[in-house]
């Protein structure tokens, strides 16, 4: 089967930033969803945390991180009540953005929980680079109709903003 991608919506953050990026009224006409994200946040750290929320609900979420950071040792950790990923924070090189691909298979199912896989990279030019893979779960059988990407600090408090020029593109994927 050939797989087809179709852009559903895109968001570019304007002047002054935005606390979140939201996709609403997602049609149920595709098999899977993919978000291509490029972002820089206001958290004063290497990372600004991106937190996913489905259908305006932040309950029943969990994720696991596997990270490789430059010359450091790989590590893994659990984010118990969040589906999280990393974007660049304010201490990275000016005008650099972290990038993520977020894949959500079977998003319209009303009989299964929703899995999420995320591959993201953050860099600070020659001093730091990290490739991070997240496996997430939304333990809910509702079809996904809305996705919100919040900017958060390291305590997962949604009190940060996405910087101007951060972008997110939502694609619908169909098996043809």
C-alpha positions as CSV (number, residue, x, y, z in Angstrom):
1,X,0.0,0.0,0.0
2,X,1.1,3.5,-0.8
3,X,1.1,5.9,2.2
4,X,0.0,9.5,1.6
5,X,0.6,12.6,3.7
6,X,-1.7,15.6,3.6
7,X,-1.2,18.8,5.5
8,X,-4.2,19.4,7.8
9,X,-3.0,22.6,9.5
10,X,0.1,24.7,10.3
11,X,0.9,27.2,13.1
12,X,3.7,29.8,13.1
13,X,4.1,31.7,16.4
14,X,4.0,35.5,15.9
15,X,5.6,38.4,17.7
16,X,5.4,38.1,21.5
17,X,5.3,34.3,21.5
18,X,2.5,31.9,22.5
19,X,1.9,29.8,25.6
20,X,0.7,26.9,23.4
21,X,0.2,25.7,19.9
22,X,-3.2,24.1,19.2
23,X,-4.8,22.1,16.5
24,X,-8.6,21.8,16.7
25,X,-11.3,20.1,14.8
26,X,-8.9,17.4,13.5
27,X,-10.8,15.4,10.9
28,X,-11.3,11.6,11.4
29,X,-10.4,10.9,7.8
30,X,-6.9,9.6,8.2
31,X,-5.1,6.6,9.7
32,X,-2.4,8.3,11.6
33,X,-1.2,11.8,12.5
34,X,2.3,13.4,12.3
35,X,3.4,16.7,13.7
36,X,6.6,18.3,12.5
37,X,7.7,20.9,15.1
38,X,10.5,23.5,15.3
39,X,10.6,25.4,18.5
40,X,12.4,27.6,20.9
41,X,10.9,28.4,24.3
42,X,11.3,30.9,27.1
43,X,12.6,28.6,29.8
44,X,16.0,29.7,31.0
45,X,17.7,26.4,30.4
46,X,19.1,24.3,27.5
47,X,15.6,22.7,27.2
48,X,12.1,24.1,27.1
49,X,9.7,21.2,27.6
50,X,7.0,20.6,25.1
51,X,3.9,18.9,26.7
52,X,1.2,17.3,24.6
53,X,-2.4,17.4,25.6
54,X,-5.3,15.6,23.8
55,X,-8.9,16.8,23.6
56,X,-8.1,19.4,26.3
57,X,-7.3,16.7,28.8
58,X,-3.9,16.3,30.6
59,X,-4.9,13.2,32.5
60,X,-3.9,9.6,31.8
61,X,-0.7,10.6,30.1
62,X,2.8,9.0,30.5
63,X,6.1,8.9,28.6
64,X,9.5,7.4,28.7
65,X,12.7,9.1,27.5
66,X,15.8,7.5,26.0
67,X,18.5,10.2,25.5
68,X,21.9,10.5,24.0
69,X,23.7,13.8,24.7
70,X,27.0,14.4,22.9
71,X,29.9,12.9,24.8
72,X,27.7,12.0,27.8
73,X,26.4,8.6,28.6
74,X,22.9,7.6,27.3
75,X,20.2,7.6,29.9
76,X,16.5,6.9,30.4
77,X,13.8,8.3,32.6
78,X,10.0,8.3,33.0
79,X,7.7,11.3,32.9
80,X,4.8,9.8,34.9
81,X,1.9,12.1,34.1
82,X,3.1,13.9,30.9
83,X,3.8,13.2,27.3
84,X,6.9,15.4,27.0
85,X,9.6,16.3,24.5
86,X,12.4,18.9,24.4
87,X,12.9,22.1,22.4
88,X,15.6,24.7,22.7
89,X,15.6,27.0,25.8
90,X,17.0,30.4,26.2
91,X,20.5,29.3,27.2
92,X,21.2,27.7,23.8
93,X,22.8,29.6,20.9
94,X,20.6,32.6,19.8
95,X,18.2,31.9,17.0
96,X,18.6,28.1,17.2
97,X,15.5,25.9,17.4
98,X,14.9,22.4,18.6
99,X,13.1,20.0,16.2
100,X,10.7,17.2,16.8
101,X,8.7,14.7,14.8
102,X,5.6,13.4,16.7
103,X,3.8,10.3,15.4
104,X,0.3,9.3,16.6
105,X,-1.0,6.1,15.0
106,X,-4.6,5.0,15.0
107,X,-5.8,8.3,16.5
108,X,-9.5,7.8,15.6
109,X,-9.9,4.4,17.4
110,X,-12.5,4.4,20.1
111,X,-11.5,0.9,21.4
112,X,-7.7,1.4,22.1
113,X,-5.4,3.7,24.0
114,X,-3.3,6.1,21.9
115,X,0.5,5.6,21.6
116,X,2.8,8.4,20.7
117,X,6.4,8.3,19.5
118,X,8.6,11.4,19.4
119,X,12.1,12.0,18.1
120,X,13.6,15.3,18.9
121,X,16.9,17.1,18.8
122,X,18.3,20.1,20.7
123,X,21.6,21.7,20.1
124,X,23.8,24.5,21.3
125,X,26.1,24.6,18.3
126,X,29.6,23.2,19.2
127,X,29.0,22.9,23.0
128,X,26.0,20.6,23.3
129,X,23.8,18.3,21.2
130,X,21.1,15.8,22.2
131,X,18.9,13.3,20.3
132,X,16.0,12.2,22.4
133,X,13.4,9.5,21.8
134,X,10.2,9.5,23.7
135,X,7.5,6.8,23.9
136,X,4.2,8.1,25.1
137,X,0.8,6.8,26.0
138,X,-2.6,8.4,26.4
139,X,-4.6,5.8,28.3
140,X,-7.9,6.9,26.8
141,X,-10.1,5.4,24.1
142,X,-11.5,8.6,22.8
143,X,-10.7,9.6,19.2
144,X,-8.2,12.5,19.2
145,X,-9.9,15.7,17.8
146,X,-7.7,18.4,19.4
147,X,-3.9,18.5,20.1
148,X,-2.3,21.2,22.3
149,X,1.5,21.7,22.6
150,X,2.3,23.6,25.8
151,X,5.6,25.3,26.6
152,X,6.7,24.3,30.1
153,X,9.6,24.4,32.6
154,X,11.5,21.5,34.0
155,X,8.8,20.9,36.7
156,X,6.2,20.6,33.9
157,X,4.5,23.8,34.9
158,X,2.9,25.3,31.7
159,X,4.2,28.8,32.4
160,X,6.6,29.3,29.5
161,X,6.0,30.6,25.9
162,X,7.0,29.4,22.5
163,X,9.2,32.0,20.8
164,X,8.4,33.9,17.6
165,X,9.0,31.8,14.5
166,X,8.3,28.5,16.3
167,X,6.3,26.3,13.9
168,X,4.2,23.2,13.9
169,X,2.7,21.3,10.9
170,X,0.0,18.7,11.4
171,X,-0.2,16.0,8.7
172,X,-2.8,13.3,8.2
173,X,-1.5,10.0,7.0
174,X,-3.6,7.6,5.0
175,X,-3.0,4.1,3.6
176,X,-4.1,4.3,0.0
